[in-house]
């Protein structure tokens, strides 16, 4: 890093330089048999420069080729875009934690032992089923310096586990899975198994539902299917490019007043939390939608400049890529209804547990269509069985106005999403 800084100060007008280092261990079992056990390490250094007002970019995984990287970045600036912003100056970010020595010390043998225990627990639920398990742990470090005086570093750990149980019959495939992740060695394996056991039991009876419009209750892990088009539309990059369906809707009601959506990278001990974004801008909580009203777009330096504002601290980048806006921890504020009450309120409808192909449809228009992986029919307030060959479709900008209730508790899913169950009054349902 120091050599790169010295060379950049000599050769370019302004710069940002960063290093990334990571190492990870993962194991997987397929059909109850150990399939992979891998250890990976990676490191690299990248920079973005300004020369005569134009930007250049370069990176390398060869730490003995730093001078070549600087030369490449300087040369590419001759053909680069003029950046409509300055690199940010020194500013402290919040402390978010997210580093656990217990995760650092986990050996591959210990992960394999944990995997075997999970396989045994899944087989106890269904001896003839196929038990799949994945466990991974990782350690990453990031260091950032720019020519305006901003300098910071961070380190994170991660631990994740997922379990899946599949049963194959002549005309039926039943698949139930669950997963959890943390920055510490505190994932509750027993809770994962209990979740699979309960849902596997509920799925034994197969029932049907007539095609048409029905009430649909989304489990937290599926709510993202409704939010993908909204998240795409709230990106400052898409707003600046004129392809966002919400570009001119700030201050207007775009969904049910029950919905408040917040992005918050400052939450302690979450994998997607950080004191600064990848351009050195301090992070902060950002309310995107409040009581159904659009409040803000999430931006990086470039999109914020094009929109005439300041970055919200949402820049994300790969080692050799230009930064772009990205969300961190996305939260939906819980409602006031217990899950049992939500189910009891449904006279005829669906509980969607998993969807296939999140993001299918047209994220720009808000149209979506999803086949359902695991879904249950709810009749007169009770779960009566599992649905097969069923799909849902709609438009989020219409259907999110019809939120009947939000659960009074939110749950972490997919590592960075904190969502309650969401009940829509009705949605188009297709079934064979």
Phi, psi and omega in degrees: 000313182298321179295317179299317180298317181298315180294319181294320179299329182279332195246344184230167181279323179206156184201162163225138182224143183213152176238146175230134176225138179211152171215143186215156175229135179216150175223150176218142173246133174239128183053037175083359183248137178300120184257314181221149172214108191228146172236128182232146174226145177211153176205156179189169178222140180221162178210153169235135187231161171239127176228117182054036176086355181253150187261147174227159186217140176199158177204164178203150172264359180261103182290350174268006180240031183296321180296322177296321178299315180296319178298318181295318179297316180297317181293320182292338180295336179298336181247008187276171179280151172279124181274131183272033182205166174253152176295142186290148177279183183298129177202129182286147174250168181284159176273124183245356180067219178090020179231126185229119180297334177298323177290320180303321185274000181290127181267163179295327178295321179293323177294320178297318178299319178294321179297318179297322179296320178292321176301314180299320180293321177293320179294331177293332177287316182212095185303328182272359182278168178261120184257121177244139182221139172229135174224134179219149173223149183210159177226130180225151179223140183225132177229138187223137175218140170229171185283354178268001176105358178279133179209131176201166175217158179212160175216144183220153170240159178216147175218131181219152177215138174224146181228145180217136179234122180238139175235130183249121170247179183302317184236021184209140171235121176251122181231125180230131180220164171204161182206162176204156179212160183201169171269354181237169179275065184223020176293131184274095181296324179297322179294322177299315180294318180298321178297314179296318181300313183294314182289326176297320178294316181296337186269004185292324181269127179262129180231175180237165174218144180287142174299152180146201179257125183224160170294139181229124177256119182265126169294153183308322183292344182260347184300332180300334177299329177279331187268346182305309179298324179293317179298319177298317183289335182273355177292126178302330178297314180290326176296313182296328180276355178077023181246009179269133177290348184248013188305324184249023186253006181299133182088357180254156176283123182246353180199185182302144177294350177286343187263124168234125184240129184232141170250128187217103178276359184266000180296135183290143170059039172243144186298329182266007179275152178196148178286332177227154171277185187282002172248009177086010178274129178300140179276162178201158174295140181228115176280115181275313180227131179234119182049042176086353184259129179292124183253322189201160169252152177264135191224160165254188182298317185292308182294324178297318179297319179293331180268000177079027180226197179251150179302139176274002179083040183239026179285137176226144182212154167267177184300320183243024185241158175287139179300152174212161183291142177209148178282166177243257174267115181260126185239136167253124181297128181300161179263219186231011187243128176293150182302317180300322178291323179298313179297317181297335182279349184270118179279317176209116182186198185233148164250112183269117182265317176218146175242155179257126176076060177301135180096001178290151182112211181239098184295340180283321180273340183096356178289140177218155177208125184223128165288146183263130176282303178228122180214150182239147174271135175249126180227125181050044174080013180226144173283120186250350178162182185262143177259142175243157173051051184235145178218162179234155179206155178174196176228122188297329182286345172262313188286331179286355170279349186248041177283118181277325182194153171241140178299151181277010179217140177254156185228141176284126177224153179053025173084322189228011181244131181240093191237146168270172166296143181235126179252119174264141182302318178196153181209152180288127183236129175249139182211147176261000000 
